[in-house]
Amino acid sequence: MNRRNVLKTGLAAGLTGATALNTNAAAEGNHYYELRTYQLRNDLTTKRIHDFFQNHFLPMAKRQDFGPVGCFTVASGQYTPSLILLLDYKSLGEMQAAHARMEADKEFMKAWQEFEATAEMPYVRYESQLLKAFDGHQKLEIPAPNKTPRLFELRTYESRNHFSLKNKLAMFNQEEIKIFRDCGFAPIFFGEGVIGTRQPALTYLVAFDDMAAREAAWAKFVNSEAFKKIRVMPGWTDPEAVSNIYGSFLRPTAYSQIK
């Protein structure tokens, strides 16, 4: 099997029910994501926060019927140690209802109070972003189970203003997501910033089997004729549509629902 076929038949081809997901998403509408980053410290007992989310938060989310919930540690590219949570909601209304159900869950609230009440801080601070799913990728895609932990790449593109961001969104929706798939990327989510710092911006998460697969996929992408064609289109060039790009590499925790 040649290298091109390996890329097409690897992780990107193994997303569970991708076609069905996109079909159902059209009926549901664009999902909303909360991306939450907990800043930890090496002199704190980081096991406490992992135990809390594994043993209390995820079971509560299952009882209250929201998610999936992705839980990741930072391998490189941003503050470490950190715990990053990705929460998926079908709509803003579902997010509000889920938070209300969480507050009414007595078992969870008791565990949460105990988690926060000890003398040692369980975390330093946390930051939260609200993202709206792209029209061209309206809900999460979850990779099929894998024997080894995958490498996830989280990237944010800042734009000069509202209109340049809309141009970049159009580029992704119309062309770029498809090219990602063709080049061996496994898209997890694409979200336009609604609330958060450093706006206007978009953020997305893609997965690879390992760093070698990631390097091969990106090399194929930047050298593809399809990308070379769209990157010079008026309004879609980097100077017009993107003012800054930054990213990080994440690893799923053992208890993450997205691996």
Secondary structure, DSSP 8 states (H G I E B T S, - for coil): --HHHHHHTSGGGGBTTHHHHHHHHHHH---EEEEEEEE--TTS-THHHHHHIIIIIHHHHHHTT---EEEEEEEESS-SSEEEEEEEESSHHHHHHHHHHHHT-HHHHHHHHHHHHSSS-S-SEEEEEEEEEBTTB-S---B---SS--EEEEEEEE-SSHHHHHHHHHHIIIIIHHHHHHTT-EEEEEEEEEESSS-SEEEEEEEESSHHHHHHHHHHHHH-HHHHHHTTSTTTSHHHH-SEEEEEEEEE-TT-S--
